[in-house]
Structure formats: C-alpha cells, structure tokens
Amino acid sequence: MSEKKTPDLGSLRAEIDRLDDGILDLLNRRAIISIGVGRAKKGSPDTVFKPFREKEIMERLAKRNPGPLPDSHLHAIYREIMSSSRRLQRPERVVYLGPEGTFSYFAGLEYMGRSAELAPKANFEEIFRAVADGEAELGVIPLENSLQGTVGQVVDLFMLFPVYVQSELFCRITHCLMGKAKSTAEVKEVHSHPQPLDQCSDWLRNNLPGRTLVPESSTAAAAEIAAKRGPEVATIGHISLAERYGLNILAAHIEDLPDNWTRFLVIGPRVSEGGNRDKTSLLFTVPDKPGALAGVLETFAGRAINITKLESRPLRGEKWKYVFFTDLECDLSRMEYDSFLAELREKCHTLRILGSYPSGPHLNAVGRQ
C-alpha cells in the first residue's frame, strides 16, 4: 500500500489564501444586500436590531454546522458579521452604564458586536431617558445578578419611562484585584462598584482583612482612581481594566462563587416585532383586597404559564403599595392570549407589558481584551 502524502505547509497556506479570497467576496456580497435592506427600511422608525431574526440565523447555522469549527466560534464570527450588517443598514446608538470598561460595556460589546456605536451614560436614569427621548436607539442595562439579585433601580425606572425589552443576554462575571502595587501587602483601600465588593466579600475578608472598602459609581471609575492614587489603592473589576489603566493584576477570579452571572436587558423605544418570542416581562399592581395577588397567580396557573421571576418593588408616591415585576415563559403578543390578557387586566389594578422577546444567550466575555 502506498503511503498517503502529507500536504506541505506552502500548499496548505495557498489553499487558505484561496478560501479567504472566497470568504471576502461572499462577505462583500452580503454587505451589498445589507445596504439594500437599509435602503428598503429608510424612513421606518423601527430599530435595525432584530434579535428574533439574529437568533434564527444562529440556530439555523448551528444545525447545519458539520464541524470541526466549534459552534462557539461560529457564533462569535457571525455576531460580528451581523454587527457589521446593522451598521451598514443604519448606525444605531447604544447607551450603557459607563465609563468605558464597565461590565455593561463588555456585555454590550460582546452581544452587539464591535461595529455597534456604544456610548456611555453616567447612571441608569440617563440610559432610560436617552432611549425614551430618541437620543439613542437602544440601551443595555443589568437587571439581576445570580448572587446579588435584582437591581431595584432598574425595575423602578421601567415604571417611569415608556421603553420596552428587546432582548436579554447572560454574561459570566469574574473579578480581578488590580492596582499599582506589586503585591496585596501594599494595598490599604479597595475601590469598586458596590456589587463587586459584595460578590468578593469573603475573599476580601480572608485575604485583605481590615482594609477600607470604598464604593464607587462603576468599576471603570474605580480603576481610574486606582491608577491615579498609587499603590495603596486597588480596585476590583474586569480583567481588561488592568491594561486600559496601566494596573497590575494582583489576584484573579476572586469572586466568592465561580458561577456568577448577570442578566442584561436590551431596551428600545417601542415593542420589537416578528420572530419567535420565548419570554414576556410585565409590571402589574393588584387591588388592595385579600386574595388579589393569589387571583393573578391562579390566572397564570390556569393557562399553564410558568413564572420564572416574581418580585415586588415599592410603588413610588404610594406608601405601602407595591408593583410586581414578572417574567413569564410565553409570548403574550400572540393572538391566542388575547382572552387571557383581558382576564388578567380585570384582576390587576394596572398592567403594563414590557415586551416579549427571545431567550438570551449565555456569553462568556471574561478575559477578553
């Protein structure tokens, strides 16, 4: 039997060059079509971002993928292709809790892609206001953390601004201790956003006992302070902040529990249209009478609708009154739920549907530069 000849390195590289040329041609053909889609949509107030369509594309390609290219690589490649496609159709401004380098920034970058026009805002209210007033087409906000629970202020802002959930995403959160110091022995203060300080409280107690913990408006703001103050000040945040602010990584993966995820929402000024919607979020209040909440919950149970989140928040301007934020595993925008919604409105004092949207991907953005 003759031995199989192994291709030489030069031949393999020539084949890669030939394939790259073909890929480049196809990408430009796709770009031309994307520009045409943008022209067809010209004048439409609808957002270019279509999470339903993008999820369908991802799922279809994953089913057709024979390998050896891993699905995770395929998703990363196509997320950037779709980010470029959106930018070619019509640039969209996406606001997030800044400054650049926060976990909200990396979540937006990972999910919306590097062609997205990301713009920082100083606080959550500015994000909601920018989307509601048309200054931005989309906003990225953290809703809840798997360890620390819901960001209450975000739920409160849904009561004040007419914005709607377009999609969700889940990002794994891992923390590093960084500073100008050469070792943790030099550190006297640790600055960070309150959530990272809480998420790393056991590590801090065991490894930096007695140090002063200082809450800041964001992890990026804390990193800037650590860069200016010298070796006695350290910060906790995303690993990429070290390179961005010229800090040393003093300890990595210091979160108390490794399975630490934050759920982010992408919000827009109007209800997103089309596609397969897996979840619905809503706000409701109930009449002040015995059994009112139980009656609402029985309505969900009667339709076999699974409630994945139910949380109460104080109703602004009404002492001892509460509003309920709820996630449901269903698409309440479908006509088959019209009668159910009518029944639900009868049992609620107020009801506002925040949006029906596809279930989000779990993205591991840790360690990216």
Secondary structure, DSSP 8 states (H G I E B T S, - for coil): --------HHHHHHHHHHHHHHHHHHHHHHHHHHHHHHHHTTT--S-S--HHHHHHHHHHHHHH--SSS-HHHHHHHHHHHHHHHHHHH---EEEEESSTTSHHHHHHHHHH-TTSEEEEESSHHHHHHHHHTTS-SEEEEEEEETTTEE-HHHHHHHHHS--EEEEEEEEE---EEEESSSSGGG--EEEE-HHHHHHTHHHHHHHSTT-EEEE-S-HHHHHHHHHHH-TTEEEEE-THHHHHHT-EEEEE---SSS--EEEEEEEESS---SS---EEEEEEE--SSTTHHHHHHHHHHHTT--EEEEEEEE-TTSTT-EEEEEEESS-TTSGGGHHHHHHHHHH-SEEEEEEEE----EE--TT--
